[in-house]
């Protein structure tokens, strides 16, 4: 590992073998690798030990900020109004602005008794680091924070451009929303999303939207139901009609999906009452090029068709919206419409990164994420070139006994240094 590390940061060209290297240089490399790995693991542990449910990331944000300040390598570290932490390393020459993005919020740990390791202990066992957020995605955040640091240190900041490292809040419920604020502050030319990719290069993802369908009836005593209009019966007709819709499909990203996820009636419970209101929520996975209007169009057409046969059918269709407080006290709010994105894979920046990682001995494959990430903003909304590169696999997110392999955690840090070199030297 020491050799590829050196290549990534100091710009050394590939040689024919270890035989030609002087042993003192080899020892120096091994020491440096050890130090680098230790920093990455300890920072990941410290982040895991700082509980950070969405909206309560203050402690984890402070750990990250404090780490960056102590390195002496980051030229500035700021916290924005939503609580995102952004570190900045300036190269000696002008060039592109490269942003590493990782969220520092996590989903709840659930019942700790289900865990064999303390979800907030940062335990290490059998070559793995355990805890909530290990794979999703405090490990990656630690790895790019140290990766950028070590890259800048090893080349003496002799690179062209700027590196930004962002610990982003409120991603689990608002993908890409807090990232808008990072994006506005940094104005990146390239973004690396650190979400789990098994160290492959992710070039796209489906987006997602939450669609709310509401039906309105007339309340009545359920002993005389004919005096009212039952909003649930009305909803049944709508649900049945929407089930007949076929969402679009994309050759790479897959199916658009329109899945009913919940139904709620009012009053609830409705003892002896014909319900006057019913609300259903649909999860819709978004493909590239889909807009707020194009997604609702076939749904509205189906409903119009129903209404032409049933004048008593009163329906409203809209996107769900959510709001929450950030740990800074500021409000975050958004309509739940997070676009999909996809690159072709032949773009120069993707090829440069791939070539660099291959020269370091890695074999990244081009693929797409199955879930939604902050890439929804950077690529989907802002059209910025994005690549996903992270340790661990998607299926280790949000699970009991979440963990990350120490080998991948430390190797990916080296890959992030390789990305800096590919795009900024
Ligand atoms: Zn995540």
Boltz pocket constraint, residues with backbone or C-beta under 6 A from the ligand:
constraints:
  - pocket:
      binder: B
      contacts: [[A, 103], [A, 136], [A, 137], [A, 195], [A, 397]]
      max_distance: 6.0
